[in-house]
Amino acid sequence: MLDANLTSLAARYTEAWCSQDPARVADCYAENGSLSVNDAPPANGRAAIAEIARGFMRDFPDMIVRMDKISQERDGAFFHWTLIGRNTGPGGTGNEVRISGYERWQLTADGLISESQGHFDAAEYDRQLNKPSHK
């Protein structure tokens, strides 16, 4: 059975990504928390994490993030998600993207994310983002 605090954090995190408010995403992290995506160098601290969120929110103004599953394993909590949105931000392709992935979280004693390692299929994301439109 999942810890109620983990379930609450996952719900708050999901809502934050859908809010178009990058600070809400960053608030789910510890002050010195980190977020890395697909083995890229981590964004360290809430301001840097908010910038990552801001980029996605800018590129996908209608972005919806769905929580597919949350689980607690020996090596951390796993937050599985699906992002759906149309790339209509500045310079966007106008294409809809639907991509799933997961984040492995390490949590602080007070229930915030201290480290998140995110993973998704970058080649599939690029394919959807840049596919030719049928006009």
Helices and strands as residue ranges (DSSP letters): H 4-18, H 22-26, E 29-37, E 43-44, H 46-59, E 64-73, E 76-86, E 96-107, E 113-120, H 122-130
